[in-house]
Amino acid sequence: MRIGSSIALIAIGLILALAVNIDVDGIDLDLIGWILAVVGVIGLVASLAMARRARPVVAPRADVYPPERDPRY
């Protein structure tokens, strides 16, 4: 699950939990909304942790840049 899909799950879940006032027989939309929001938050935390771990910090190499010239020449 990526960051965008996690945010979408959070948004859809909160809309179902807080803004929809429809009664459906046998389905609790409030509970489904809260479940989607919690799953979205867990996915967001997991994807941020994996994105941070996936990019290691690498020191720049000295041989990539040309040596500096003596300003006298």
ROSE-4610 file (N, C-alpha, C; in Angstrom, 1 decimal, always signed):
// ROSE-4610
residu = [M/M/M/R/R/R/I/I/I/G/G/G/S/S/S/S/S/S/I/I/I/A/A/A/L/L/L/I/I/I/A/A/A/I/I/I/G/G/G/L/L/L/I/I/I/L/L/L/A/A/A/L/L/L/A/A/A/V/V/V/N/N/N/I/I/I/D/D/D/V/V/V/D/D/D/G/G/G/I/I/I/D/D/D/L/L/L/D/D/D/L/L/L/I/I/I/G/G/G/W/W/W/I/I/I/L/L/L/A/A/A/V/V/V/V/V/V/G/G/G/V/V/V/I/I/I/G/G/G/L/L/L/V/V/V/A/A/A/S/S/S/L/L/L/A/A/A/M/M/M/A/A/A/R/R/R/R/R/R/A/A/A/R/R/R/P/P/P/V/V/V/V/V/V/A/A/A/P/P/P/R/R/R/A/A/A/D/D/D/V/V/V/Y/Y/Y/P/P/P/P/P/P/E/E/E/R/R/R/D/D/D/P/P/P/R/R/R/Y/Y/Y]
num = [1/1/1/2/2/2/3/3/3/4/4/4/5/5/5/6/6/6/7/7/7/8/8/8/9/9/9/10/10/10/11/11/11/12/12/12/13/13/13/14/14/14/15/15/15/16/16/16/17/17/17/18/18/18/19/19/19/20/20/20/21/21/21/22/22/22/23/23/23/24/24/24/25/25/25/26/26/26/27/27/27/28/28/28/29/29/29/30/30/30/31/31/31/32/32/32/33/33/33/34/34/34/35/35/35/36/36/36/37/37/37/38/38/38/39/39/39/40/40/40/41/41/41/42/42/42/43/43/43/44/44/44/45/45/45/46/46/46/47/47/47/48/48/48/49/49/49/50/50/50/51/51/51/52/52/52/53/53/53/54/54/54/55/55/55/56/56/56/57/57/57/58/58/58/59/59/59/60/60/60/61/61/61/62/62/62/63/63/63/64/64/64/65/65/65/66/66/66/67/67/67/68/68/68/69/69/69/70/70/70/71/71/71/72/72/72/73/73/73]
x = [+0.9/+0.0/+0.9/+0.6/+1.4/+0.8/+1.5/+1.0/-0.3/-0.5/-1.7/-2.9/-2.7/-3.9/-4.2/-3.2/-3.5/-4.3/-3.9/-4.7/-6.1/-6.2/-7.6/-8.4/-7.8/-8.6/-9.0/-8.1/-8.4/-9.6/-9.5/-10.6/-11.9/-11.9/-13.2/-13.7/-12.8/-13.3/-13.9/-13.2/-13.8/-15.1/-15.2/-16.5/-17.6/-17.3/-18.3/-18.7/-17.6/-17.9/-18.5/-18.2/-18.6/-19.7/-19.7/-20.6/-21.8/-21.8/-22.9/-23.9/-25.2/-26.2/-27.3/-26.8/-27.7/-27.8/-29.0/-29.2/-29.3/-28.4/-28.5/-28.7/-29.7/-30.0/-28.8/-28.3/-27.2/-25.8/-25.7/-24.3/-24.2/-23.2/-22.9/-21.9/-22.3/-21.4/-20.4/-20.8/-19.9/-18.7/-19.0/-18.0/-17.0/-17.6/-16.8/-15.9/-16.5/-15.7/-14.5/-14.7/-13.6/-12.6/-13.0/-12.1/-11.2/-11.8/-11.1/-10.1/-10.5/-9.6/-8.4/-8.7/-7.6/-6.6/-7.1/-6.3/-5.5/-6.1/-5.3/-4.2/-4.5/-3.4/-2.3/-2.6/-1.5/-0.7/-1.4/-0.7/+0.1/-0.3/+0.4/+1.7/+1.6/+2.8/+3.8/+3.2/+4.1/+4.8/+4.1/+4.7/+5.7/+5.5/+6.5/+7.7/+7.5/+8.7/+9.5/+8.8/+9.5/+10.2/+9.6/+10.1/+11.4/+11.4/+12.6/+13.7/+13.4/+14.4/+14.9/+14.2/+14.6/+15.6/+15.8/+16.7/+17.9/+19.0/+20.1/+20.9/+21.5/+22.4/+23.7/+24.2/+25.5/+26.3/+27.5/+28.4/+28.9/+29.1/+29.6/+31.0/+31.3/+32.6/+33.5/+34.8/+35.7/+36.1/+36.0/+36.4/+35.3/+34.2/+33.1/+33.4/+33.9/+34.1/+35.6/+35.8/+37.2/+38.0/+39.3/+40.1/+40.1/+40.2/+40.2/+41.6/+41.5/+42.8/+43.4/+44.7/+45.4/+45.0/+44.6/+44.1/+45.2/+46.5/+47.5/+47.6/+47.0/+47.1/+45.9]
y = [-1.2/+0.0/+1.2/+2.1/+3.3/+4.5/+5.6/+6.8/+7.3/+7.3/+7.8/+7.0/+5.7/+4.8/+4.8/+5.0/+5.1/+6.3/+7.4/+8.7/+8.5/+7.9/+7.6/+6.8/+5.7/+4.9/+5.7/+6.5/+7.4/+8.3/+8.9/+9.9/+9.2/+8.1/+7.3/+6.8/+6.3/+5.8/+6.9/+8.1/+9.2/+9.7/+9.7/+10.2/+9.2/+7.9/+6.9/+7.0/+7.2/+7.2/+8.5/+9.6/+10.9/+11.6/+11.4/+12.3/+11.6/+10.2/+9.5/+9.1/+9.5/+9.1/+8.2/+7.2/+6.3/+5.0/+4.5/+3.2/+2.1/+1.1/+0.0/-1.2/-2.1/-3.3/-4.2/-4.6/-5.6/-5.0/-3.8/-3.2/-1.9/-1.9/-0.7/+0.2/+1.2/+2.0/+2.8/+3.1/+3.8/+2.9/+1.6/+0.7/+0.4/+0.3/+0.1/+1.3/+2.5/+3.7/+3.8/+3.5/+3.5/+2.4/+1.3/+0.2/+0.7/+1.3/+1.8/+2.9/+3.7/+4.8/+4.2/+3.3/+2.7/+1.9/+1.2/+0.5/+1.5/+2.6/+3.6/+4.2/+4.5/+5.0/+4.0/+2.8/+1.7/+1.6/+1.7/+1.6/+2.9/+4.0/+5.2/+5.2/+4.7/+4.6/+3.6/+2.5/+1.4/+1.9/+2.6/+3.1/+4.2/+5.0/+6.1/+5.4/+4.4/+3.7/+3.0/+2.4/+1.7/+2.6/+3.8/+4.8/+5.4/+5.6/+6.1/+5.1/+3.8/+2.8/+2.5/+2.7/+2.4/+3.3/+4.5/+5.4/+5.6/+4.8/+4.9/+6.2/+6.8/+7.9/+7.5/+8.0/+7.6/+8.9/+8.8/+9.9/+10.1/+11.4/+11.6/+11.1/+10.6/+10.1/+11.2/+11.2/+12.2/+12.1/+11.0/+10.9/+11.3/+11.7/+12.1/+13.5/+14.3/+15.7/+15.9/+16.8/+17.0/+17.7/+17.4/+18.1/+19.6/+20.3/+21.8/+22.2/+23.2/+23.7/+24.8/+24.9/+25.9/+27.2/+28.2/+29.5/+30.3/+29.9/+30.6/+30.2/+29.1/+28.7/+29.0]
z = [+0.0/+0.0/+0.0/-0.9/-1.0/-0.2/-0.2/+0.6/+0.0/-1.3/-1.9/-1.6/-1.7/-1.4/+0.1/+1.0/+2.4/+2.7/+2.1/+2.3/+1.8/+0.7/+0.1/+1.1/+1.6/+2.6/+3.8/+4.3/+5.5/+5.1/+4.0/+3.6/+3.4/+2.7/+2.5/+3.8/+4.7/+6.0/+6.9/+6.9/+7.7/+7.1/+5.8/+5.2/+5.6/+5.5/+5.9/+7.4/+8.2/+9.7/+10.2/+9.6/+10.2/+9.3/+8.0/+7.2/+6.6/+6.5/+5.9/+7.0/+6.7/+7.7/+7.0/+6.3/+5.7/+6.5/+6.7/+7.4/+6.4/+6.4/+5.5/+6.4/+6.1/+6.9/+6.9/+8.0/+8.1/+8.0/+7.7/+7.5/+8.3/+9.2/+10.0/+9.3/+8.6/+7.8/+8.7/+9.9/+10.9/+11.2/+11.5/+11.8/+10.6/+9.5/+8.3/+8.0/+8.2/+8.0/+9.0/+10.3/+11.2/+10.9/+10.5/+10.1/+8.9/+7.9/+6.8/+7.2/+8.1/+8.5/+9.3/+10.1/+10.9/+10.0/+9.0/+8.1/+7.2/+6.9/+6.1/+6.9/+8.2/+9.1/+9.3/+9.5/+9.6/+8.3/+7.1/+5.9/+5.6/+6.1/+5.9/+6.7/+8.0/+8.8/+8.3/+7.8/+7.2/+6.0/+5.1/+3.8/+4.1/+5.1/+5.4/+6.0/+6.8/+7.4/+6.3/+5.4/+4.3/+3.4/+3.1/+2.2/+2.8/+4.1/+4.8/+4.8/+5.0/+5.0/+3.6/+2.6/+1.2/+0.6/+1.2/+0.7/+1.6/+1.5/+2.3/+2.0/+3.0/+2.8/+2.3/+1.2/+0.7/+0.6/+1.1/+1.0/-0.4/-0.8/-2.2/-2.3/-3.5/-3.8/-4.2/-3.9/-4.3/-5.7/-6.4/-7.8/-8.8/-8.3/-9.2/-9.7/-8.9/-9.2/-9.7/-10.7/-11.2/-10.1/-10.1/-9.0/-9.3/-8.2/-8.4/-8.9/-9.7/-10.3/-9.5/-9.6/-8.9/-9.5/-8.7/-9.3/-10.1/-10.0/-10.7/-12.1/-12.5/-13.9/-14.7]
